[in-house]
Amino acid sequence: MKNRKMENRKMENRKVKTEENLYLKHYSILSNIFYFVKYFKKYEPVVLICCVIEIVLSAILPLIGIYLPKITLDLVTNQVDIGHAILVLGLFTLLMMGVYGINTAVGSGKYYLYNTQRTNIIGLLFLKSLRIRYEDTESGEIKKAYWKAVETALNGDWSASSRIVSGSITLTTSVLCFLLYSTVLGFLSIWMVAVLIGLSLLSYLISLNRIKFTEGMREEETEVIKKYYCVKNSMGNVEAAKDIRIFGMNHWLTKLRDISLRELREVNKKRTRKAEQCEKLNFGLSMLRDFMAYGFLLYQVTNQGLSVSEFVLYFGAITGFSGFVSDIMNGIAELREAANSTDYYRAYMELPEEDRNNGNRHITELKFPVKIEFRNVCFAYKEILEEGAKENDIKEDIKSKTENSTNIFKNFNLTINSGEKIALVGVNGAGKTTFVKLLTGMLEPDSGQILINGIDRNEFPKEEFYKLFSVVFQEQFILPFTIAENIALNRRDEVDEARAWQAVEKAGLKQIFEEKNITLDSWMTRRLMESGIDFSGGQRQRFLLARALYKDAPILILDEPTAALDPIAESEIYESYHKYSSQKTSVFISHRLASTKFSDRIIMIENGEILEMGTHKQLMEKNGAYARMYEVQSNYYK
C-alpha cells in the first residue's frame, strides 16, 4: 500500500514537472540580462546609458582608492616640495570626489527613471492579459505564471526587473574591477595572478554548487511552505470557524500544523547545513588565497626590494581582489535568484496572442436575426502527457494536441434557426459551457465549421465577431465603478444615458432604483466606495440583463445565470429574458429546466452529443432522459 502511494506521488510529480516544462521555460542569466537591455533600449535608453556610466565610474573609483596611498607615500619618500605634494593630492582627492559625486547622481537618476518605467513594465503585463488566447487563460499553469509575474513586477525594489538591473551592475562592475586589479597584480607576478584566479574559480564552483542545491530544493520547500500556510490559514479562517467547531477539527488541524512545521524546519535545516558547508570551504579557500598572496608580497619586500609604496599598492589590490571575487559570486547569485521570478514574467509575456484582425467580413453584412450552424465540429481539451513535449511543438501551440486529449464534441451538428430560442440542457459536464465558448469564438474547434448565416465565423475578425453576442454568464462580472460604466462596460463619458435608463427599466430595476435613490453615477460594490451599492442575487441577475439589453446584440446567450437563485426568482428572471429576446436568436443554457418552457426547442446533450431534441411536449411524451430529469426536478420543487 505504501509503495503504491509513493508510486502515485512520483507519477503526480512527473506530471507537475511536465506541466512546468510545457508552460514555463527557464532562461539563462545572459538571456535575462539581454531581455531587459532590449526592453530599456526600446522604452528608456537613458537608463542603459546611466548603467554604463555607473559601471565605468564604479570600477574607476576603487582603482583610484588603491593608487592614492601609493602616490602619497611616493611624495613623502621622495621629499617632494610640500606645495607640489598638496597640489597632487588635492587633484587626486578632487578626482575621487568628482567620480563619486557623478556616480551617485547617475545612480539616483537611473533609479528615478527606472522606477518611472517600472509602471510601464507592469502596464505591459496587464495589456498582455487582454491579448492572449482565451483558451490559455483557463490553464492552471498560465494562471500561476500570471500571478507570479504580477507578484514579481509589483514587488517594489525587489521586483524581478529591478534585481536584474541591480545584479547586472554588481556583476559587470565586479568583473571589470576583477580584471583591472588582476592587471595591476600582473605587474608584480603573472603566476600569482593565475593562482589567485584558479582559487577564485574553485570558490565560485563551490558557491555555484550551493546555489544549485538551493534551487533544487525550491520545489520541495515551496510545497512545504504552501502546506504550512494552507493549514495555518485554515485555522484562522473566520468563515471556517463554524465547521471547525461543529466537526471537532481542532486536534486534527493542530496535528497537521505541527507536522507541516516540522517538515518546514527540516527543509530549512538541509539548506542551512549546505550553506554552512559551502561557507566553511569558501572561508578556507579565501584564507589560503590571502595567505599565499600576502606571503608572496612579503617575500617581494624582503628579497626583491619592493618599495613601501608598491607594497601598499599591491596590498590594496590583493585585498580588493578578494572582495571583488565575493561580489562576483553575489552578483551571480542575485541574477540567478531574479531569474526564477523573471522566468514567469517572460513566459507569460511570450505567450501567443489572439489574432483579432484576421478576417474581412463585417456584421452589418448579416441579416438579423441570424442563423447558427455547427457542422461536424470536433473539440477536445488537451491534457498534458507524463512525458515531456518537444520545445518546437510548445512554441507553435502551448496547448498542442496530444494523444491523451479528452473529446468534448465529436462530429457535432446543430442548426439554430433565425430568431429561434433554444434551451440547451444536460447534467454538469455535458459540454454546455464549452458549446458557448465555441459559439462565441473563445475556443477554436479542432475541426469542422461554425457558420453564421452560412458564413464561416473565421471570416469575421474577432473584435467584429464578438459584437454579435450578449452573454450572461453564471459568474457575475461586476466592476467597482459606477452603475453606468457597469451597464455599458465603457467610460462614463461614452455612456448613452437614455439607453442605459431604458435597459434598467426593461430589466425590472426601475422601482429598486427609485426606492434606494440609485442613479447612473452611483457606485457598485463597496470595494472602492463605502457608499457603493450591493445588490441581492436576483437584483444582480436583473442588472446583468440590463447590461445585455444595453448592448442589444443579435444573439443572446444565457449560460446558467440563475444557478444560485431560488425557483421563484429563477422563473421571474427567465420571464424577463424571454420578454426582451424577441427578434434575437437566443440560447438558454441550464442543468435546471426552468428555461425550457420559454424555448422553441429543447436540446439535451450528454458527453458532447445530442441525446434528445424537440419541444417540451414532445420530449415529455417520449419519456426519455429529459422527461426523467424534469420529473425529478419537479418533485424536488413540490
N, C-alpha and C positions, 0 to 999 in steps of 0.2 A: 504493500500500500504506500509506504514511504517512498519507495523507488519510483512508483507511478507518479506521485505528486512532484517529485524532483524532475522527472522527465517532462511533465506538463509545464512546469515552470521554465525549463530550458527552452521548450518549444515556443512559449509565450515571449521569452526574452529574445529569441531569434526573430520572431515576428516584429517585435518592437524595433529591434535594430534595423530590420529590413525597411520598416516604415521611415526610420530616420534617414536611411540611405536614399530612399525614394524622394523624400521631401526636403531633406536638409543636406546640403553639400558643405564640405569642410574646405576652407581656403587657407592657403599658406600666409605667413606673415607678410612677405613681399607683395602678394596679391592684394591683401587688405590695405597695405600702405598705398599701392598704386590706385586702388579703387577710390580712396579718399583724395588722393592727389588729383585724379581726374575730376572728382566732384568739385573741389575747391578751384581748380583751374577753370571750370565752366561757370561756377556761380560767384566765386570770390577769389580771384587770382592774387589780390593783395595779401591774403592770409598766407599763401605759399611764399611770396616774396619776404614777408616778415619771418617765416620759419627759416628760410635760407640765411637771412641776416643774423637771426638769433643763433643758429648753429655755428656760423663762422665766428661770431663775436664770443660765444661761449667757449670755443676752442682756443681762441687767442688769449683770452683773459688769464687762464691758469698758466699759460706759457710765459706771459709777461711776469706773472707772480713768481716763477722759479728763477727767472733771469734777473729780477730786481735785486735780490740779496747778493748775487754774484757780482753785479755791477758795483754795488755799494762796497763790497769787500775789495774789489779791484781798485776803486778810488782811494780807499784807506791805505791799502798795501803800497800803492804807487805814489802815495803822498801828493795827490793832485791838489792843485790850488782850491781852497775852500769855495771860492765863488764859482769856479768851474764845476766842482762836485755838486754844489747846491742846484746849479742850473740843470745838470744832467739828471739828478734825482728828481728835481721838480718836473722836468719834461716827462720822465717815466711815470711819475705819480699822476700827472695830468692825463697822460695817455690811458692809464688804468682807469681813472675816474671817468674819462670820456667814453671808453669802451663799455664800462659798467653802466653808465647813465644811458647810453644809446641802447644797449642790450635790454635794460629794464623797460625803457619807453617802448621799444619794439615789441617786447613780450606782452606788455599791457595792452598795446594797440591790437596785437594779434588776437588775444583772448577776447577783447571787446568785439572785434569783427567776427571772431569765431562764434561767440555766444549769440550774436545777432543772426548769423547764418544757421545756427543750430535749430532755430524755429523753422527755417526752410527745410532742413533735413526731416523734421517731424511732419511738416506740411506735405512733403513729397510722399511720405509713408501713408498718410491718410488719403491722399489722392489716389495712390496705388490701390487701396482697398476698394475704391469705387470703380476701378478699371479691370480688375482681374475677372476671370470667368466665374460665373455663379457656381458651377459645379465644384470649383476649388474652394469656395467659401464654406462648403459643407464638410471638408476634410478635417479630421481632428488634428492631424499634424500641422496643417496650414493654419488652423486657428491658434495652435500652440506657437507657431512661428510668428504669427501676427502679434500676439500679446507679448512674446519675448522681445520682438522688435520694438514695440511701443515702450516696453519697460526700459530697454537699453537706450532708446532715443530720448526718453524723458528723464532719465536718471541723473540730472544735474551735471556737475563737473565730472562725474564718474561714468558718463554715458560712453557707449562704445566708441563713437567718433572722437570724443574728447580724449579718451585713453589711447586711441590710435595716434592722434596728433602728439600727445604728451610723450608716449612711448617712442615714437619715431624720432622726436627731437632728442630725447635722452640717449637713445641708441646711436643715432648718427653723430651726435656731439662726442659721445664717449669713444666711438670707433675712431673719429678724427683725432681726438686727443691721444688716444692709444697709439696711433700711427706717428703723431708728432713727437710724443715722448720716446717712442721706440727709435725714431731718427736721432734725437738728442743723445740717447744712451748708446746708439750705434757708433758715435764718435769715440766713445770710450772702449767698447768691445762688441763686435758683431756676435760673437759666440755667447756672450752673456745675454744679449737680446734674444737670441734663439732659444736659450734655456728658459728664460722668463716667459716667452710666448708659449713654449711647449708645456710648461707647468700651468699656465693660464688656460690653455686649451683643455688640459686634463681636468682642471677645476670646472670649466664650462660643461664638460661632458657629465660630470657628477651632478651639477645643478640641473642639466637637461634631463637626466635620469629621474631626479626628484620631481620636476615639472610633469613629465610623462606619467609618473606614478600617481601624482595628484589628479591629473586629468583622467587617468584610467579609473580612479575611484569616484569620479564625479557622478557617474550614473548611479552607483551604489549609494553614495551619500545623498543624492537628490531624492531617491526613493525613500530612504530612511527619514530624511527631513520631512518629506511630503506626508509620510505615515504619522510621524510625531505630531505635526501641526494639525493634521486631519483629526486625530484623537483629541488633541488639546482644544481645538475649536469646537468639536462636538460637545465636549464637557462644558464649555462656556456659552454654547448656543442657547439663547433665550427661547427661541421657537421650539427647541427640542427638550426644554426643561420638563414639560408635561410628560412626554414619553419616557424620559429618563427615570422619573419618579414612579410612574404607574407600573412600568415594566421592570423596575428594580435593576437598572443598568449601572448603578454607582460602582459596585465592586468590579464588574466586568471592564468598564471604561478605565478605572483606576489601574487595573492589571495591565490593560493594553498600553496605557501611558507609561507604566514602569518598564514594560518590555521594549517599547519604542525608544524610550530614553536610554535604556541600557545599550540598544543597538547603535544609537547615535554616539554615545560615549565610546563604544568600541571602534567605530569608524574614525572618530577624532583621534583615538589612541594610535591607530595604524598610521594615520597621516603624520601625527606628531613624532612617532617613532622613526619614520622615514626621514622626516625633516632633521631630527637630531643627528641621525647617522650621516646625512649629507653635510650638515653644518660642521661636524667633527672632522670629516675628511677634508672639507674645504679650508677649515682653520689650520689643519696640519699642513696642507699644501701651501697656504699663504705664508705660514711661518717658515717653511722650507725655502720658499721663493725669496722672502725678505732676508733670511739668514744668508743664503748664497749671494744675493745681490749686495747686501751691506758688507759681507765678508770680503767679496771681490773688491769693493770700493775701498775698504780699509787696506787691503793688500796694495792697491794702486797708490795710496797715500804714503805708505811706509816704504815701499820698494820701487815705485816707478816715478816718484817725485811729483805726484798730483798736488796742485796748489790748493790752498784753503778755499778760494772762491770756486774753483772747479769742483771741489768736494761738495760744497754747499749746493751747487747747481745739480750735480748728479744725484745727490741725496734727495733733493726735492723731486727730481724726475722719477727716481725709484719709488718714492712714497706716492706720488701722483699716479704712476703706472699701476700700482696695486689698486688704488681707488677706482681708476677707470675700468679695470677688469671687472670689478664688482658692479660698477654702473652699467657695463655692457650686459651683464647677466640680469640685472634688474630690469633693464630696458627690454630685453628679450622676453623675460617672464611677464612683464606688463603687456607686451604686444600679444603674447600667446593667450593671456587671460582675456584681453579685449577681443581676441579672435573668436572665443566661444560665444560672445554676445553678437559680434559682427556677423557671424555665420547666419544667425536668424534674420538679421536685418537684410543682408544681401540675398539670402534665399527667397525672402518674401518679395523684395524689390525686383527680382529676376523672374518671377512667375509670369507665365504667358498672359497677355491681356486680351480681353474680349474685343473682337473686331466688330465695332458698331457702325462702321461706314460701308461695309460690303453690301452691295445691292443698289438698284437704281429705281425701284418702284416707290410710289407714294400712296398712302392710304386714301387720299382723295380720289384715286382711280377706282376705288371699290364702291359698289352699290350696297347700301345698308338696308336692312340688316344682312349680315354676312352668313355664308355657309362655310362650315368647317369639315374637313375630311382628314382622317387618319388612314393612310394607305400602307399596309404591310410594315407598320412601324415596329422595329425591334430596339430594345433598350435594356442595358444591363448596368447595374452599379458594379464598378470594378473593385475587386478585393485584391489585397496585396499578397503576393506569393511569399512563402517562407524563404525561398532562395532569392538572392539579390537580383535586381533587374539591371540591364545594361544601361550605362550612362547616356548613350545616344538616344535610346528609347525614352528615357526620362526627359531629355531636353525637348524631344519632339512633342511629347504629351505627358505631363506629370502624372496623369492617371491613365496610362496606356492600358489597353485591354489585355487581360490575362486569361488563361485557361480556367481560372477559378472564378470568373465573373458570375454574378447572380442574376439570372434573367428575370426582369420585371414584366416586360412586354415582348411577345414573340409573334411576329406577323399579325399585329393588332390592326383591325379595320373598324372604323366607325365614321358615320356621317351624321353631322348635326345640321339640320336644315335651317334655312334663313328664318330668323325670328323664333326659332324653336326654343322651348325651355325644357331642358333635360335634368333629371336627377341622377347623379352617379353615386350609387350606394354600394356598400360592402363592409366587411369587417375591417378592423385595423390591420394594416399591412397588405391590403388587397391591391394597392397601386394607385389609389385615388389621388393623393397629393403628387405623386410622380407624373400622373396624367396632366395635372395643372402646370407643372414645371415644364413639361414637354410642349404643351399647347402655347404657353406664354413665351417660349424661346429661352428659358433659363437653362434648360438642358437640351442637348442635341441628340437626336436618335442615332443609334449605331447604323441603322439602315432604314429605308422606307422614306415616305414623304408626309409632311403635314401641309395641307392646302387651305388657303383662304380664298373663297370664290374661284376655286380652280387654279390659283396661283401659288406656286411653291413659296412657303414663308421665307426661305432663304433669299428670295429676290428682293425682299424688303430690308433696308438697313435696320439694325437692332433698335436704334433710337426711334425710328419710324414705326416699327412693328409693335413696340411697347405701347404706343398711343392707342392701339386697338382695344386695350383691356382696362377694365376697372375690377380690381380683385380685392375681396375682403377675406383676409386670412384669419386663421384661428388665433395666431399670435397678434396681439394688439399693439401696433406701432404708433405710440403717442410720443410726440416731442415736447420737451419742456418749454414751449413757446406759446404764442397767442393762439386763440381759437381760430382766427382767420388763417394763420400760417399752417395750422394743423389740418384744416379743411382743404385748402388749396395746395398744400405742400410746396409753397413758394414764398418769396419775400413778401412782407406785409404791403409794400407799396405797389406790388403787382397783382394783388388780390381784387377780383371783381366782387365788390361788397353786395350788390344786388343779387348776383348769382349765388353767393355764399349764404345769404339770408334765405333765399328760396330753397336751397339744399337743406338748411336747418329745419325749415318749416315742413318740407316733404318728409323728412326723416322722423317727424313727430317730436321734435325737441323744442318747439316754439314756447309751449307752456312752461317747461322747465326753465328755459332761459329767462322768461318774464318773471317767474316766481323767485329765482335766485339773482335777478338783476345781472345776468350774464350778457356781455357784449362781445363783439368780434375781437376786441382788444383785451379781453380777459385772458389771463394766463392759465394754461393747463398744467396740472400736477404741481406739487409743491417743492420740486427739486431745485428750482431757481428762485421762485417767488412764493413766500409764505401764504400769500392771498390766492394762490393758484386753485383751480377747480379740479376736484377729484370726482369723476362720475362713477355711478354704480356700474355693474357688469352689463345690464340691459341698456343703460344710457350710453355706455361706451360703444356698444354694438350699433346703436342708432347713429352715434356720431360717425362711426366708420361708414355707415350707409350714406350719411351726408357727404362724406369725402368722395365716395364712389359716384354719387349723383352730381357733385360739382364737376368732376372730370367728364362725365357724360360720354364715356367710351362706348363703342358699338357692341362690345362683348362684356357681359357682366359675369363674373365668376365668384362664387361664394364657397370658400374652402373651409367647411366645418366651423363657421364663425360663431355658432351658438352652442358649442360643446359644453361650455361651463354654465349655461343658463338652465333654469327650470323649464318644464314643458310649456307652461302658460306663456312665459316671456319668450320662449323659443317660437311659439306659434305666432305671436304678435310681430316679432321681427320678420319672420318669413312672409307674413301678410304684407308688411311694408315693402319688402324686397320685390314681391310679386306685383304689387300695385304699380311700382315705378320702373319695372323692367320691360314694359311694353315697347315694341319696336326695337328690341335688343335680342341678340342671341345670348341665352343665359345658360349657365352650368351651375347647378346646385350640387355640392358635394357633401356627403354626410354618411356616418355609420348609423345615425339615428334617422328615422323615417318621417320626421315632421315635415320635411320639404316636399315629399313625394306628391301630396295632394294638390300642389300648385304646379306640377310639372306636366308637360305634354307627353313625355315619355320617360320611363324609368329604365336605367341600365344598371344591372347588378354585375359587378366584376369580382373575380376571385383569382388570385395569383396572376394578375395582369391579363386575364382573359374574360370575355363576356360570357357570363354564366346564364343570364336571363335578360330579356328585353321586352318591353311592352308598357301599356298603361297600368295604372294601379289595379283596375278591374281585371284586366287580362291576366296579370301575374297572380292575383289572388285566386282566380278561377283555376289557374294552372296548379296551384297548391305545391309550389316548389320551395326553393331556398328563400326567396323573397317573402312568400306567404308565411313561412315558419318564423323568420326574423320579425316580421310585422306583428304576428300574433304574440310572440314573446314580449316585445316592447309594449304592445297594447295592454297585456296583462299586468305588466310592471306599473303602468300608469293608472290602472283602475283603482 
